Amino acid sequence: MKTPDLFSKKAAEILADRAVKLGDFEELYENFSKRLTLFLGQDITPAQSARIILEMKLSRCDVGGYDEDHVLDAANYLFIFGALKELEE
């Protein structure tokens, strides 16, 4: 049985790996939010862009059922959302 702390450790490993592969999360989400703003025609903040991805990951749980990958991804996008919200304030 996997416990919450095992999920959090795996999520942290994934975040660290993505930081190496993708670079700074602030720069990535700043860029993504600008692209969404252009596409949607309304201002989207970096935190809102992370929230959009989080909602998509949660939707996968609704439609496709449980998958550990969905849980880990959703957790990490929630952590990214939180960090970006802190930067807004």
DRENLO-36856 format. One record per residue (C-alpha): residue in one letter; y, z, x. Coordinates in nm, 3 decimals. Example, Ala and Ser with C-alpha at 12.3 -4.5 7.8 and 13.67 -1.06 7.14 Angstrom:
2
<"A",<-0.450,0.780,1.230>>,
<"S",<-0.106,0.714,1.367>>,
! end
This chain:
89
<"M",<0.000,0.000,0.000>>,
<"K",<0.344,-0.091,0.128>>,
<"T",<0.604,0.180,0.103>>,
<"P",<0.980,0.132,0.065>>,
<"D",<1.038,0.215,0.430>>,
<"L",<0.795,-0.060,0.537>>,
<"F",<0.987,-0.310,0.324>>,
<"S",<1.315,-0.194,0.476>>,
<"K",<1.179,-0.225,0.831>>,
<"K",<1.054,-0.577,0.765>>,
<"A",<1.386,-0.669,0.602>>,
<"A",<1.571,-0.538,0.910>>,
<"E",<1.349,-0.747,1.137>>,
<"I",<1.427,-1.057,0.931>>,
<"L",<1.803,-0.984,0.942>>,
<"A",<1.791,-0.946,1.320>>,
<"D",<1.597,-1.271,1.356>>,
<"R",<1.841,-1.460,1.133>>,
<"A",<2.138,-1.323,1.327>>,
<"V",<1.994,-1.476,1.643>>,
<"K",<1.910,-1.808,1.474>>,
<"L",<2.214,-1.845,1.248>>,
<"G",<2.487,-1.651,1.428>>,
<"D",<2.757,-1.431,1.284>>,
<"F",<2.715,-1.363,0.912>>,
<"E",<3.090,-1.335,0.858>>,
<"E",<3.150,-1.685,0.992>>,
<"L",<2.858,-1.827,0.795>>,
<"Y",<2.969,-1.681,0.461>>,
<"E",<3.335,-1.763,0.523>>,
<"N",<3.230,-2.125,0.567>>,
<"F",<2.995,-2.115,0.267>>,
<"S",<3.263,-1.964,0.043>>,
<"K",<3.510,-2.236,0.142>>,
<"R",<3.252,-2.502,0.058>>,
<"L",<3.181,-2.338,-0.279>>,
<"T",<3.553,-2.313,-0.349>>,
<"L",<3.592,-2.686,-0.290>>,
<"F",<3.284,-2.769,-0.496>>,
<"L",<3.360,-2.540,-0.791>>,
<"G",<3.737,-2.577,-0.789>>,
<"Q",<3.795,-2.201,-0.795>>,
<"D",<3.831,-1.941,-0.524>>,
<"I",<3.501,-1.788,-0.412>>,
<"T",<3.502,-1.504,-0.162>>,
<"P",<3.239,-1.465,0.110>>,
<"A",<3.098,-1.164,-0.079>>,
<"Q",<3.076,-1.366,-0.399>>,
<"S",<2.893,-1.643,-0.216>>,
<"A",<2.632,-1.392,-0.094>>,
<"R",<2.606,-1.256,-0.449>>,
<"I",<2.534,-1.608,-0.578>>,
<"I",<2.243,-1.642,-0.336>>,
<"L",<2.123,-1.292,-0.427>>,
<"E",<2.116,-1.387,-0.795>>,
<"M",<1.916,-1.700,-0.714>>,
<"K",<1.660,-1.493,-0.522>>,
<"L",<1.630,-1.251,-0.815>>,
<"S",<1.587,-1.546,-1.050>>,
<"R",<1.286,-1.652,-0.847>>,
<"C",<1.124,-1.319,-0.934>>,
<"D",<1.192,-1.386,-1.303>>,
<"V",<1.056,-1.741,-1.300>>,
<"G",<0.795,-1.751,-1.029>>,
<"G",<0.670,-1.396,-1.043>>,
<"Y",<0.638,-1.143,-0.767>>,
<"D",<0.639,-1.258,-0.408>>,
<"E",<0.709,-1.030,-0.114>>,
<"D",<0.936,-1.295,0.037>>,
<"H",<1.161,-1.289,-0.270>>,
<"V",<1.195,-0.911,-0.244>>,
<"L",<1.278,-0.918,0.127>>,
<"D",<1.527,-1.202,0.087>>,
<"A",<1.696,-1.037,-0.212>>,
<"A",<1.727,-0.708,-0.023>>,
<"N",<1.884,-0.878,0.276>>,
<"Y",<2.129,-1.076,0.064>>,
<"L",<2.225,-0.750,-0.107>>,
<"F",<2.288,-0.594,0.236>>,
<"I",<2.498,-0.896,0.337>>,
<"F",<2.690,-0.874,0.008>>,
<"G",<2.761,-0.505,0.077>>,
<"A",<2.883,-0.572,0.430>>,
<"L",<3.109,-0.854,0.311>>,
<"K",<3.251,-0.640,0.028>>,
<"E",<3.337,-0.371,0.283>>,
<"L",<3.527,-0.631,0.487>>,
<"E",<3.731,-0.730,0.180>>,
<"E",<3.868,-0.381,0.134>>,
! end
